[in-house]
């Protein structure tokens, strides 16, 4: 199956919102969609999305990723992750962080991420809304590119 990854724009917001709601990872409101967002298309249909937020000059927060159920396990999610990380690395980003449900650990571990207790997050990330919001308290924090030693 052929798909392509493109930078999202205003035309894609409704489809992105639908994917977010279907995946139950947020409200899908336009204000919750990050400025740096990509979509995966099969033909003219948007079948996946992934967002990214840059924090400072070396850190990126990976926001939700969703792929329509019937298009999963075909490399679309991996391509979306790779595209976000490639974009960030081209801008000098070396640290990546995210929250995810526990059943997705292995998906991210295969891509170099490690679980991180919130208390071990560097100070510049500890107060980022994704890591402090009540709705994400049952989610795991995962990082790539930073040491996980206690900094007491």
C-alpha positions in Angstrom: 0.0 0.0 0.0 1.4 3.4 -1.0 1.0 6.4 1.3 2.7 9.8 1.5 3.5 12.0 4.5 2.9 15.7 4.0 3.0 18.8 6.2 -0.6 19.5 7.4 -2.3 22.8 6.8 -5.7 24.4 7.5 -7.4 22.1 5.0 -6.5 19.1 7.1 -7.7 20.3 10.5 -11.1 18.6 10.3 -9.6 15.2 9.4 -7.0 15.5 12.1 -9.6 16.3 14.7 -11.6 13.3 13.6 -8.5 11.0 13.9 -7.8 12.4 17.4 -11.3 11.8 18.5 -11.5 8.3 17.0 -8.2 7.3 18.7 -9.5 8.8 22.0 -6.3 10.8 22.5 -8.0 14.3 22.9 -10.8 16.5 21.9 -9.6 17.2 18.4 -10.3 20.9 18.8 -8.4 23.1 16.5 -6.6 24.7 19.4 -5.2 21.3 20.5 -3.5 20.6 17.1 0.3 21.6 17.2 1.7 24.0 14.7 4.1 21.3 13.4 1.8 18.6 12.2 2.0 16.0 9.4 -0.6 13.8 7.9 -0.4 10.5 6.1 -2.5 10.2 2.9 -3.6 7.1 1.0 -4.9 8.5 -2.3 -7.0 11.5 -1.2 -7.8 10.1 2.2 -6.1 11.3 5.4 -5.4 8.1 7.4 -2.9 9.3 10.0 -1.5 12.3 11.8 1.3 13.2 14.1 2.2 16.5 15.8 5.4 18.1 17.3 6.1 21.1 19.5 9.6 22.6 19.8 10.7 23.6 23.3 13.7 25.8 23.4 16.5 25.2 20.9 17.2 21.5 21.6 14.0 19.8 22.7 10.9 18.5 20.9 7.7 17.2 22.4 6.0 14.5 20.3 2.3 15.0 20.4 -0.3 12.5 19.6 -0.1 10.1 16.8 -3.1 8.4 15.3 -3.6 6.1 12.3 -7.1 4.9 11.2 -7.7 1.4 12.5 -7.8 -0.3 9.0 -4.5 1.3 8.0 -2.5 0.3 11.1 0.5 -2.1 11.1 1.5 -1.0 7.6 4.4 1.4 8.5 2.4 4.6 8.6 2.9 5.3 12.3 6.7 4.6 12.0 6.9 6.9 9.0 5.1 9.7 10.9 7.5 9.4 13.8 10.5 9.3 11.5 9.3 12.4 9.7 8.8 14.4 12.9 12.2 13.4 14.3 14.0 14.2 11.0 12.3 17.6 10.9 13.4 18.3 14.5 17.0 17.1 14.0 17.4 19.3 11.0 16.7 22.2 13.4 19.4 21.0 15.9 17.0 19.1 18.2 18.6 16.3 20.2 16.1 15.6 23.0 12.6 14.1 22.4 9.9 13.5 24.9 6.3 12.3 24.9 3.6 10.8 27.0 2.0 7.5 25.9 -0.3 4.8 27.0 1.6 1.8 28.5 0.6 -0.5 25.7 2.7 1.6 23.2 5.9 1.2 25.2 7.5 -1.2 22.8 6.5 0.9 19.8 8.6 3.8 21.1 11.3 1.6 22.7 12.1 0.2 19.3 12.8 3.9 18.3 15.3 4.5 21.1 12.9 5.9 23.8 13.1 5.1 27.5 10.5 5.4 30.2 11.2 8.3 32.5 9.7 9.0 35.9 8.3 12.5 35.9 10.6 13.4 38.8 13.7 12.7 36.7 12.6 15.1 33.9 15.0 18.0 33.4 13.7 21.2 35.0 12.9 22.8 31.6 10.5 19.9 30.9 8.9 19.2 34.3 6.3 21.9 33.9 5.4 21.3 30.3 1.6 20.8 30.2 1.8 17.3 28.6 3.7 16.1 31.7 1.6 17.9 34.3 -2.0 17.6 33.0 -4.3 15.4 35.1 -5.5 13.6 32.0 -2.0 12.3 31.3 -1.1 11.2 34.8 -1.8 7.5 33.9 0.3 7.8 30.8 4.0 7.0 30.7 6.6 9.6 30.0 9.2 8.5 27.5 12.4 10.3 26.4 15.1 10.0 23.8 18.4 11.8 24.0 18.8 12.7 27.7 20.4 11.0 30.6 17.9 9.6 33.2 20.1 10.0 36.3 18.8 11.8 39.3 19.9 15.4 39.3 19.8 16.2 43.1 
